[in-house]
Amino acid sequence: MSMTAAEFGYISTLVRQESAIVLEPGKEYLVEARLMPLARRTGIASISDIVRKLQQEPRGPLRDQVVEAMTTNETSWFRDRVPFTALTESVLPDLRAKRGAERAVNIWCAACSSGQEPYTIAMLLSDAPAMAGWRTSILATDLSEEMLTKCRNGRYSQLEVNRGLPAQLLIKHFERAGTEFAVKPALKSMVNFRAMNLATQWPTLPAMDVVFLRNVLIYFDVETKRNILERMRRVLRPDGYLFLGAAETTLNVHPAYERVTLNGATVYKLTRGA
């Protein structure tokens, strides 16, 4: 049976309170698709029963499980391809020229989901001869503790590695672990995974040369987007690079950014004096 409007309203309010993610009317199908597996896994008969249990015990573990289910996003290796081409062919050469004395680059994957994006970047840095001898720090954050556990474990199914991971990189950077593929220790050590909610108070972060904030802002209202971009302005180095998703923009949201095109990818930089 489909969820009622009241049940959808309860779930959407809960998710917004916990993560600032906006679930507009019309997204009932998404809620059902995300929560039915949770219902089956926990032995709860239906989404209606999930809502009843949440109302009876608002601060129990089920609340966290629902938020986890609704904030977990699909991802893949080298997703959309062009941002990674821009990173290797334009961004890193520019940073090498500007950071020659420091020989250090900080990269942040904000909302790393199940880890494919930060591990993709780690592979690119590991395989770039020009970055040899450089200190490269990759910070990967996400709201979901479940996803962060998966990231830290670094184990992926055959289906997951088939989604965009070239065979030569699978052979080079992964090893068999039963029916799964495990990220080799050298690559895993390049990424630091931390829990972080972009919509709440941020911890102290180092100045970032590159930030990947892709396919995240689309889930927030305009005010939350503006607040996130303002905080990002303070974290991003004045000549740093911000990558957003193809359907996202800073236009009419925050004036401190300008859009540039690199190798077919849209990238955002801070305007002068921002």
N, C-alpha and C positions, 0 to 999 in steps of 0.2 A: 504494500500500500504506500502511495506517495505521501511525503511529509506534508503537514498542514502549514498554512501561512504563519500560525502562531509558533509552531516548532521551528520553522525557518528563521523567524524573527528572534527567537531565543538563542539559536546557534550563532546567527550573524552578530548579535549584540555581544555574546561571549567572546567570539573571535576578535571583534573590534576592540573590546576592552583589554584583551591580553596581548594583541599583536599590532593593532591599528590597521589591520587588513579590512578592507571594505567589501562586503558581500552584498551586492545590489540584488533586488528582486529580479528573478530570471536566472539566478545562479543555483536554484534548488537542485538541479541535476548534478552540479559539482559537489554540493554538500552530501547528497545521497551516494555519489560515486566514492567519496572519500570516507564516509562513515560506515557504510555497509560492511567493508572488510574489517573495520574495528569491531562492529557488532558481532560478526562471526568469530573473530579472534578471542573476544572476551565472553562469549556465550550469552550475549544479550540478544533478545529476539528481534528487535527492530529499532529504527531510529527514534520512534515514539518512546520506546523504553529507555533509550539513552537519555533523552530529554527529561523524562520522569526521574531517572536516577540522579541526574545533575541537579534538578530542582530540590531533591531530597537531601543531597550532599554536595552543595555548591563548591566546596574546596577540597574534595577528594581527588584521588589519582585519576579518575575518569576525566576530570576537567583538563588535566595536562595532556591526556591521550587524545582528546578531541582537538585541542589546539594544535598538537603535533601533527595530527592527520590533516588538518585544514591548511597548515603552513608548509607542508612538504611539496616541493615542486619537481617536475620532471626535468632532467638534464641529460647531457650526453658529452662525449669527448669532442673537442674542437668544434663546439656548437656554433653554428653560423659561419665558421671558418674565417671570414674576412677580418674580424677583430684580432685574431691570432697572427694573421699575415701582417696586419698593421703593427702589431707589437714587435714582431721579429725584424721586419724590414724598415720600419720608420722610427718607432718609439725607442727601442733599445739602442740603435745607432745614435740617436739624438742624445739620449741620456749618457751613453758612453763618452760622447764628446764633452758634455757639460759636467759630468761627475768624475772626470779623469783623475783628479787629485784625491777624491774620496774613495773611488773604486768600490762603491756600495750603492745598491738599488733596493728600495722598499716597495713591495707590491702587496695590495690588499684585495682579496676576494670577499666582498661584503654580501653575504647570503650565498654560501658555498654549496648548499643542498647536500648531495651525497658525495661530493668531492671531485667530480670529474674536471671541473674548471681549474681549481688550484693545482691538481696533479698534471693537467695538460700544460699549464704554465711552467711547472717545475720541469717537465720533460723538455720543453723548448729551451729553457735556460741551461739545463744540464747538457743539451746537445749543441749549444752555441759556442764554437771555439772562441769567439771574441769575448765571451763572458768568463773565460777561464781566469782564475785568480781574483775574481770579483766576489764581494760579499753580497749575496742575494738573499733577502729575507722575504718570505711569502707568508702573510697572515691570512687565514681563512676563518671567517666567522659565520655563525648561523644561529637562529633562534631555537632550532630543534635539537634537543640533546640526543634524540634517537639518530638523527642524521650525523651529528658530530661523532657519535660512537662508531657509526659505519665508516666515516672518513678516517678516523684514527686506526681502525682495523685495516683499512685499505684492501678489502677483499671484494671482488666483483664476480658476478655470474657470467656464464658464456653469453647470455643475452645482453648483459650490460656492456661487456667489452666489444660486442659486435656493433654497438651503436657509436660509430665514428672513430674508433681507435684503429689506426693503421697496423697491419700485421707486424711490420718491422719494429714498431715501438712496443707492441705487446711482448714480443720476444725479448727485446732489450731491457725493458723496465719492469716486467712482471715475471712471476714464477708460479708454477702450478701449486695449488693447495687443495687437494682433493678434486672436487668438481668445480672449484672456483680458481680465480687468478688473483694473486696477492701482489701488491705493490712492493718492489724490492726496498730493503732498508735504506739504501743510499738516497732514493727518490723520496721516500716517506720522511726522511730527516730534514728535507728542505722546506716542509710546510708545518706551520704552527697553527693548530686548530683551537678556537676559543668560542665559548658561548657569548652571544651578543644580540640584543634586541635593538634594531635600528631606530625604533619608534620611542624608546625610552632614553634615559641618561646614558651617554657614552662613557666608557672608561678612558683613561689617558692612553692615547695612541701615538706612536712615532710619526713624524712627518712622512707622508707617502709620495712616492714618485709616480705611481700608477695605481688607480683604483678601478676594479671591475665591479660595477653595481648594475648588473644586467638583469632585466626582466624582474625587477623588484618594485620600482616606483609605480608600476601600473596597478598595483594592488592597494595603493593608498589614496586618500583624498588629497586635494590640492594643498591644504595647510600642512599636512604631514610631509608631503613631498618637499615643500618649501623649507620646513624645519630640518629635514635630513640634508638637503643641499646646502643649507647654511652651515651646519656642522661639518659637512664635507669640505666646504671652503676653508675652514680653519685647519683641517687635517692635510689637505692636498698642498704640496709644495707649489710656489708661485708659477713654476714652469712645468708642473706635473700634468698628467693625462687622466681623464675620467671616461671610462667606457660605460655607456648605457645600452639597454636593449634596443632593437630596431624600432619598436613601437613607442619608445620613450624619448622625452626631450626636456631640456631646461627652459625652452621658450615659453614665455608668459608664466613661468613659475619662479625663477630666480634670475636676477639681472647680472650676476657675477660671472656668468659662463658664456663663452662663445663657441660656436660649432665649427669644426674643421673636418676636412675629409682627407684620410690617409689610406692609400691602397684600397680604396673602395669602402672603407669603414668610416662611419661617423664617430668622431671623438670630440670631447669637450675639454676646453682649457679655460683657466681663469682669465678674465679680462684684466687689462693693465690697471693696477691700483686696487684690485679687488681684495 
